[in-house]
Amino acid sequence: MQLLTFMLNNVRFGIPVDDVESIETRMSVVGVPNAPAHIEGIVNLHGDIVPICNLADYFGYPKTGYKKCYCGKYEWHEDWS
């Protein structure tokens, strides 16, 4: 199995590449009023409105000030949780 991997707080996470539809690096993020703290905003990804989630906030990791944003669209599977 091949994985798309990323690091958060020196912990490596992975998503199966077969479930990744695309990876985008330059997006205009639009803020969403009253959204949960870990939602940075939304983007228009090839005609679909996709939320941008700050995974460090979502998993409760400390803020580092470093932010490199990649927008990936993938299919979520219930057995991942």
N, CA, C and O atoms as a printed pandas DataFrame, in Angstrom:
     atom_number atom_name residue_name chain_id  residue_number  x_coord  y_coord  z_coord
0              1         N          MET        A               1    0.850   -1.176    0.000
1              2        CA          MET        A               1    0.000    0.000    0.000
2              3         C          MET        A               1    0.898    1.241    0.000
3              4         O          MET        A               1    1.840    1.338    0.786
4              5         N          GLN        A               2    0.597    2.173   -0.878
5              6        CA          GLN        A               2    1.315    3.441   -0.904
6              7         C          GLN        A               2    0.516    4.470   -0.131
7              8         O          GLN        A               2   -0.713    4.496   -0.191
8              9         N          LEU        A               3    1.239    5.329    0.606
9             10        CA          LEU        A               3    0.596    6.339    1.439
10            11         C          LEU        A               3    1.071    7.729    1.068
11            12         O          LEU        A               3    2.233    7.927    0.715
12            13         N          LEU        A               4    0.165    8.689    1.150
13            14        CA          LEU        A               4    0.508   10.104    1.133
14            15         C          LEU        A               4    0.768   10.453    2.593
15            16         O          LEU        A               4   -0.142   10.365    3.417
16            17         N          THR        A               5    1.982   10.842    2.922
17            18        CA          THR        A               5    2.318   11.086    4.326
18            19         C          THR        A               5    2.565   12.561    4.580
19            20         O          THR        A               5    2.933   13.313    3.677
20            21         N          PHE        A               6    2.355   12.962    5.832
21            22        CA          PHE        A               6    2.616   14.324    6.271
22            23         C          PHE        A               6    2.963   14.282    7.750
23            24         O          PHE        A               6    2.608   13.336    8.454
24            25         N          MET        A               7    3.659   15.313    8.216
25            26        CA          MET        A               7    4.106   15.375    9.600
26            27         C          MET        A               7    3.339   16.445   10.360
27            28         O          MET        A               7    3.099   17.538    9.846
28            29         N          LEU        A               8    2.955   16.118   11.593
29            30        CA          LEU        A               8    2.363   17.065   12.532
30            31         C          LEU        A               8    3.017   16.830   13.880
31            32         O          LEU        A               8    2.930   15.732   14.431
32            33         N          ASN        A               9    3.669   17.849   14.414
33            34        CA          ASN        A               9    4.269   17.743   15.745
34            35         C          ASN        A               9    5.198   16.530   15.843
35            36         O          ASN        A               9    5.188   15.799   16.833
36            37         N          ASN        A              10    6.000   16.335   14.790
37            38        CA          ASN        A              10    6.948   15.222   14.709
38            39         C          ASN        A              10    6.292   13.841   14.721
39            40         O          ASN        A              10    6.934   12.852   15.074
40            41         N          VAL        A              11    5.027   13.772   14.339
41            42        CA          VAL        A              11    4.316   12.506   14.190
42            43         C          VAL        A              11    3.942   12.368   12.714
43            44         O          VAL        A              11    3.363   13.281   12.127
44            45         N          ARG        A              12    4.277   11.222   12.119
45            46        CA          ARG        A              12    3.968   10.999   10.707
46            47         C          ARG        A              12    2.581   10.372   10.586
47            48         O          ARG        A              12    2.267    9.392   11.262
48            49         N          PHE        A              13    1.754   10.955    9.708
49            50        CA          PHE        A              13    0.429   10.457    9.400
50            51         C          PHE        A              13    0.406   10.045    7.930
51            52         O          PHE        A              13    1.244   10.493    7.148
52            53         N          GLY        A              14   -0.545    9.197    7.552
53            54        CA          GLY        A              14   -0.629    8.777    6.164
54            55         C          GLY        A              14   -2.054    8.505    5.732
55            56         O          GLY        A              14   -2.900    8.096    6.528
56            57         N          ILE        A              15   -2.299    8.741    4.461
57            58        CA          ILE        A              15   -3.583    8.474    3.816
58            59         C          ILE        A              15   -3.277    7.608    2.595
59            60         O          ILE        A              15   -2.361    7.935    1.840
60            61         N          PRO        A              16   -4.010    6.516    2.376
61            62        CA          PRO        A              16   -3.766    5.695    1.182
62            63         C          PRO        A              16   -3.886    6.527   -0.102
63            64         O          PRO        A              16   -4.870    7.243   -0.290
64            65         N          VAL        A              17   -2.887    6.432   -0.980
65            66        CA          VAL        A              17   -2.891    7.247   -2.203
66            67         C          VAL        A              17   -4.074    6.917   -3.113
67            68         O          VAL        A              17   -4.501    7.767   -3.895
68            69         N          ASP        A              18   -4.599    5.719   -3.028
69            70        CA          ASP        A              18   -5.756    5.368   -3.859
70            71         C          ASP        A              18   -6.994    6.180   -3.494
71            72         O          ASP        A              18   -7.919    6.289   -4.298
72            73         N          ASP        A              19   -7.021    6.756   -2.282
73            74        CA          ASP        A              19   -8.153    7.551   -1.827
74            75         C          ASP        A              19   -7.955    9.044   -2.046
75            76         O          ASP        A              19   -8.857    9.827   -1.748
76            77         N          VAL        A              20   -6.805    9.459   -2.556
77            78        CA          VAL        A              20   -6.509   10.875   -2.789
78            79         C          VAL        A              20   -6.893   11.226   -4.222
79            80         O          VAL        A              20   -6.411   10.617   -5.177
80            81         N          GLU        A              21   -7.774   12.224   -4.355
81            82        CA          GLU        A              21   -8.205   12.652   -5.687
82            83         C          GLU        A              21   -7.251   13.676   -6.290
83            84         O          GLU        A              21   -6.946   13.611   -7.481
84            85         N          SER        A              22   -6.776   14.624   -5.476
85            86        CA          SER        A              22   -5.871   15.652   -5.993
86            87         C          SER        A              22   -5.148   16.314   -4.836
87            88         O          SER        A              22   -5.569   16.220   -3.683
88            89         N          ILE        A              23   -4.046   16.989   -5.165
89            90        CA          ILE        A              23   -3.311   17.796   -4.192
90            91         C          ILE        A              23   -3.076   19.148   -4.835
91            92         O          ILE        A              23   -2.555   19.234   -5.947
92            93         N          GLU        A              24   -3.456   20.194   -4.141
93            94        CA          GLU        A              24   -3.337   21.559   -4.653
94            95         C          GLU        A              24   -2.465   22.361   -3.694
95            96         O          GLU        A              24   -2.555   22.181   -2.479
96            97         N          THR        A              25   -1.620   23.245   -4.225
97            98        CA          THR        A              25   -0.733   24.015   -3.356
98            99         C          THR        A              25   -1.043   25.498   -3.288
99           100         O          THR        A              25   -0.674   26.144   -2.307
100          101         N          ARG        A              26   -1.693   26.056   -4.268
101          102        CA          ARG        A              26   -1.973   27.496   -4.262
102          103         C          ARG        A              26   -3.476   27.713   -4.359
103          104         O          ARG        A              26   -4.086   27.553   -5.416
104          105         N          MET        A              27   -4.054   28.084   -3.215
105          106        CA          MET        A              27   -5.493   28.255   -3.158
106          107         C          MET        A              27   -5.819   29.544   -2.408
107          108         O          MET        A              27   -5.086   29.943   -1.503
108          109         N          SER        A              28   -6.911   30.186   -2.784
109          110        CA          SER        A              28   -7.415   31.345   -2.045
110          111         C          SER        A              28   -8.423   30.838   -1.017
111          112         O          SER        A              28   -9.501   30.359   -1.370
112          113         N          VAL        A              29   -8.061   30.949    0.246
113          114        CA          VAL        A              29   -8.917   30.463    1.331
114          115         C          VAL        A              29   -9.840   31.589    1.771
115          116         O          VAL        A              29   -9.389   32.697    2.059
116          117         N          VAL        A              30  -11.134   31.297    1.822
117          118        CA          VAL        A              30  -12.144   32.267    2.246
118          119         C          VAL        A              30  -12.589   31.891    3.655
119          120         O          VAL        A              30  -12.998   30.755    3.895
120          121         N          GLY        A              31  -12.513   32.835    4.584
121          122        CA          GLY        A              31  -12.921   32.588    5.961
122          123         C          GLY        A              31  -14.412   32.299    6.078
123          124         O          GLY        A              31  -15.211   32.755    5.260
124          125         N          VAL        A              32  -14.776   31.538    7.105
125          126        CA          VAL        A              32  -16.172   31.185    7.348
126          127         C          VAL        A              32  -16.541   31.658    8.752
127          128         O          VAL        A              32  -15.992   31.151    9.729
128          129         N          PRO        A              33  -17.461   32.620    8.875
129          130        CA          PRO        A              33  -17.863   33.100   10.194
130          131         C          PRO        A              33  -18.448   31.982   11.050
131          132         O          PRO        A              33  -19.180   31.126   10.553
132          133         N          ASN        A              34  -18.123   31.997   12.326
133          134        CA          ASN        A              34  -18.652   31.046   13.315
134          135         C          ASN        A              34  -18.281   29.593   13.051
135          136         O          ASN        A              34  -18.933   28.689   13.573
136          137         N          ALA        A              35  -17.245   29.351   12.248
137          138        CA          ALA        A              35  -16.785   27.988   12.006
138          139         C          ALA        A              35  -15.984   27.504   13.221
139          140         O          ALA        A              35  -15.471   28.323   13.983
140          141         N          PRO        A              36  -15.872   26.192   13.408
141          142        CA          PRO        A              36  -15.021   25.681   14.484
142          143         C          PRO        A              36  -13.588   26.210   14.340
143          144         O          PRO        A              36  -13.157   26.550   13.238
144          145         N          ALA        A              37  -12.865   26.276   15.440
145          146        CA          ALA        A              37  -11.520   26.880   15.446
146          147         C          ALA        A              37  -10.562   26.213   14.468
147          148         O          ALA        A              37   -9.689   26.882   13.914
148          149         N          HIS        A              38  -10.705   24.914   14.246
149          150        CA          HIS        A              38   -9.764   24.214   13.374
150          151         C          HIS        A              38  -10.078   24.379   11.878
151          152         O          HIS        A              38   -9.303   23.924   11.037
152          153         N          ILE        A              39  -11.200   25.018   11.540
153          154        CA          ILE        A              39  -11.527   25.272   10.132
154          155         C          ILE        A              39  -10.962   26.631    9.741
155          156         O          ILE        A              39  -11.414   27.666   10.231
156          157         N          GLU        A              40   -9.971   26.620    8.855
157          158        CA          GLU        A              40   -9.323   27.848    8.400
158          159         C          GLU        A              40  -10.212   28.616    7.429
159          160         O          GLU        A              40  -10.121   29.840    7.334
160          161         N          GLY        A              41  -11.062   27.907    6.716
161          162        CA          GLY        A              41  -11.944   28.518    5.729
162          163         C          GLY        A              41  -12.338   27.487    4.698
163          164         O          GLY        A              41  -12.282   26.283    4.950
164          165         N          ILE        A              42  -12.739   27.971    3.526
165          166        CA          ILE        A              42  -13.137   27.087    2.435
166          167         C          ILE        A              42  -12.438   27.518    1.155
167          168         O          ILE        A              42  -11.995   28.659    1.028
168          169         N          VAL        A              43  -12.345   26.587    0.205
169          170        CA          VAL        A              43  -11.790   26.880   -1.121
170          171         C          VAL        A              43  -12.710   26.282   -2.175
171          172         O          VAL        A              43  -13.481   25.361   -1.904
172          173         N          ASN        A              44  -12.612   26.822   -3.373
173          174        CA          ASN        A              44  -13.305   26.256   -4.524
174          175         C          ASN        A              44  -12.296   25.353   -5.229
175          176         O          ASN        A              44  -11.358   25.831   -5.868
176          177         N          LEU        A              45  -12.500   24.050   -5.105
177          178        CA          LEU        A              45  -11.571   23.083   -5.684
178          179         C          LEU        A              45  -12.245   22.414   -6.878
179          180         O          LEU        A              45  -13.007   21.459   -6.727
180          181         N          HIS        A              46  -11.949   22.931   -8.058
181          182        CA          HIS        A              46  -12.508   22.388   -9.300
182          183         C          HIS        A              46  -14.033   22.334   -9.263
183          184         O          HIS        A              46  -14.637   21.370   -9.733
184          185         N          GLY        A              47  -14.655   23.379   -8.700
185          186        CA          GLY        A              47  -16.106   23.471   -8.657
186          187         C          GLY        A              47  -16.745   22.927   -7.390
187          188         O          GLY        A              47  -17.948   23.093   -7.190
188          189         N          ASP        A              48  -15.972   22.285   -6.537
189          190        CA          ASP        A              48  -16.481   21.791   -5.248
190          191         C          ASP        A              48  -16.014   22.716   -4.135
191          192         O          ASP        A              48  -14.864   23.154   -4.140
192          193         N          ILE        A              49  -16.894   23.021   -3.174
193          194        CA          ILE        A              49  -16.524   23.816   -2.008
194          195         C          ILE        A              49  -15.963   22.850   -0.961
195          196         O          ILE        A              49  -16.652   21.933   -0.513
196          197         N          VAL        A              50  -14.703   23.070   -0.581
197          198        CA          VAL        A              50  -13.983   22.149    0.303
198          199         C          VAL        A              50  -13.494   22.911    1.535
199          200         O          VAL        A              50  -12.868   23.962    1.394
200          201         N          PRO        A              51  -13.765   22.401    2.737
201          202        CA          PRO        A              51  -13.246   23.065    3.940
202          203         C          PRO        A              51  -11.743   22.823    4.092
203          204         O          PRO        A              51  -11.225   21.761    3.748
204          205         N          ILE        A              52  -11.065   23.844    4.617
205          206        CA          ILE        A              52   -9.638   23.722    4.914
206          207         C          ILE        A              52   -9.499   23.577    6.420
207          208         O          ILE        A              52   -9.839   24.484    7.181
208          209         N          CYS        A              53   -9.001   22.434    6.833
209          210        CA          CYS        A              53   -8.893   22.096    8.249
210          211         C          CYS        A              53   -7.446   22.248    8.701
211          212         O          CYS        A              53   -6.535   21.735    8.050
212          213         N          ASN        A              54   -7.230   22.948    9.809
213          214        CA          ASN        A              54   -5.909   23.027   10.425
214          215         C          ASN        A              54   -5.756   21.779   11.284
215          216         O          ASN        A              54   -6.288   21.714   12.392
216          217         N          LEU        A              55   -5.031   20.793   10.775
217          218        CA          LEU        A              55   -4.940   19.505   11.463
218          219         C          LEU        A              55   -4.221   19.597   12.795
219          220         O          LEU        A              55   -4.521   18.827   13.707
220          221         N          ALA        A              56   -3.276   20.524   12.931
221          222        CA          ALA        A              56   -2.614   20.704   14.227
222          223         C          ALA        A              56   -3.640   21.114   15.279
223          224         O          ALA        A              56   -3.642   20.566   16.382
224          225         N          ASP        A              57   -4.515   22.072   14.954
225          226        CA          ASP        A              57   -5.588   22.457   15.879
226          227         C          ASP        A              57   -6.546   21.298   16.136
227          228         O          ASP        A              57   -6.940   21.052   17.276
228          229         N          TYR        A              58   -6.916   20.591   15.077
229          230        CA          TYR        A              58   -7.873   19.498   15.189
230          231         C          TYR        A              58   -7.374   18.412   16.153
231          232         O          TYR        A              58   -8.144   17.887   16.957
232          233         N          PHE        A              59   -6.083   18.083   16.065
233          234        CA          PHE        A              59   -5.516   17.041   16.918
234          235         C          PHE        A              59   -4.989   17.571   18.245
235          236         O          PHE        A              59   -4.470   16.803   19.055
236          237         N          GLY        A              60   -5.118   18.892   18.476
237          238        CA          GLY        A              60   -4.716   19.464   19.753
238          239         C          GLY        A              60   -3.221   19.681   19.919
239          240         O          GLY        A              60   -2.732   19.750   21.046
240          241         N          TYR        A              61   -2.484   19.790   18.812
241          242        CA          TYR        A              61   -1.046   20.049   18.898
242          243         C          TYR        A              61   -0.796   21.535   19.132
243          244         O          TYR        A              61   -1.616   22.363   18.736
244          245         N          PRO        A              62    0.313   21.886   19.762
245          246        CA          PRO        A              62    0.607   23.309   19.997
246          247         C          PRO        A              62    0.858   24.045   18.687
247          248         O          PRO        A              62    1.332   23.465   17.710
248          249         N          LYS        A              63    0.534   25.320   18.688
249          250        CA          LYS        A              63    0.778   26.158   17.510
250          251         C          LYS        A              63    2.270   26.448   17.407
251          252         O          LYS        A              63    2.921   26.760   18.404
252          253         N          THR        A              64    2.804   26.343   16.199
253          254        CA          THR        A              64    4.230   26.565   15.990
254          255         C          THR        A              64    4.520   27.854   15.238
255          256         O          THR        A              64    5.662   28.313   15.213
256          257         N          GLY        A              65    3.504   28.438   14.629
257          258        CA          GLY        A              65    3.734   29.623   13.809
258          259         C          GLY        A              65    4.095   29.257   12.379
259          260         O          GLY        A              65    4.019   30.101   11.486
260          261         N          TYR        A              66    4.488   28.009   12.151
261          262        CA          TYR        A              66    4.828   27.545   10.811
262          263         C          TYR        A              66    3.575   26.987   10.164
263          264         O          TYR        A              66    2.889   26.148   10.746
264          265         N          LYS        A              67    3.281   27.449    8.970
265          266        CA          LYS        A              67    2.077   26.969    8.295
266          267         C          LYS        A              67    2.390   26.761    6.817
267          268         O          LYS        A              67    2.705   27.708    6.096
268          269         N          LYS        A              68    2.300   25.537    6.388
269          270        CA          LYS        A              68    2.427   25.221    4.973
270          271         C          LYS        A              68    1.158   24.477    4.610
271          272         O          LYS        A              68    0.901   23.391    5.129
272          273         N          CYS        A              69    0.375   25.045    3.734
273          274        CA          CYS        A              69   -0.954   24.505    3.468
274          275         C          CYS        A              69   -0.992   23.780    2.132
275          276         O          CYS        A              69   -0.655   24.350    1.094
276          277         N          TYR        A              70   -1.395   22.548    2.169
277          278        CA          TYR        A              70   -1.702   21.794    0.975
278          279         C          TYR        A              70   -3.157   21.392    1.074
279          280         O          TYR        A              70   -3.610   20.901    2.108
280          281         N          CYS        A              71   -3.871   21.597    0.017
281          282        CA          CYS        A              71   -5.274   21.198    0.001
282          283         C          CYS        A              71   -5.365   19.878   -0.731
283          284         O          CYS        A              71   -4.995   19.775   -1.900
284          285         N          GLY        A              72   -5.849   18.891   -0.049
285          286        CA          GLY        A              72   -6.027   17.589   -0.669
286          287         C          GLY        A              72   -7.479   17.183   -0.598
287          288         O          GLY        A              72   -8.136   17.399    0.421
288          289         N          LYS        A              73   -7.981   16.608   -1.646
289          290        CA          LYS        A              73   -9.353   16.128   -1.652
290          291         C          LYS        A              73   -9.285   14.609   -1.666
291          292         O          LYS        A              73   -8.698   14.002   -2.562
292          293         N          TYR        A              74   -9.896   14.013   -0.659
293          294        CA          TYR        A              74   -9.867   12.559   -0.574
294          295         C          TYR        A              74  -11.200   12.055   -0.065
295          296         O          TYR        A              74  -12.015   12.812    0.462
296          297         N          GLU        A              75  -11.399   10.777   -0.232
297          298        CA          GLU        A              75  -12.642   10.144    0.223
298          299         C          GLU        A              75  -12.417    9.601    1.631
299          300         O          GLU        A              75  -11.498    8.812    1.850
300          301         N          TRP        A              76  -13.250   10.017    2.586
301          302        CA          TRP        A              76  -13.127    9.585    3.971
302          303         C          TRP        A              76  -13.774    8.213    4.148
303          304         O          TRP        A              76  -14.851    7.954    3.609
304          305         N          HIS        A              77  -13.121    7.348    4.895
305          306        CA          HIS        A              77  -13.659    6.031    5.196
306          307         C          HIS        A              77  -13.929    5.942    6.692
307          308         O          HIS        A              77  -13.074    6.305    7.499
308          309         N          GLU        A              78  -15.095    5.468    7.060
309          310        CA          GLU        A              78  -15.477    5.382    8.480
310          311         C          GLU        A              78  -14.500    4.535    9.286
311          312         O          GLU        A              78  -14.306    4.797   10.473
312          313         N          ASP        A              79  -13.884    3.533    8.679
313          314        CA          ASP        A              79  -12.964    2.679    9.432
314          315         C          ASP        A              79  -11.626    3.353    9.715
315          316         O          ASP        A              79  -10.772    2.749   10.364
316          317         N          TRP        A              80  -11.412    4.597    9.247
317          318        CA          TRP        A              80  -10.189    5.337    9.562
318          319         C          TRP        A              80  -10.239    5.947   10.952
319          320         O          TRP        A              80   -9.189    6.240   11.525
320          321         N          SER        A              81  -11.429    6.148   11.513
321          322        CA          SER        A              81  -11.526    6.857   12.790
322          323         C          SER        A              81  -11.242    5.941   13.965
323          324         O          SER        A              81  -11.282    6.381   15.114
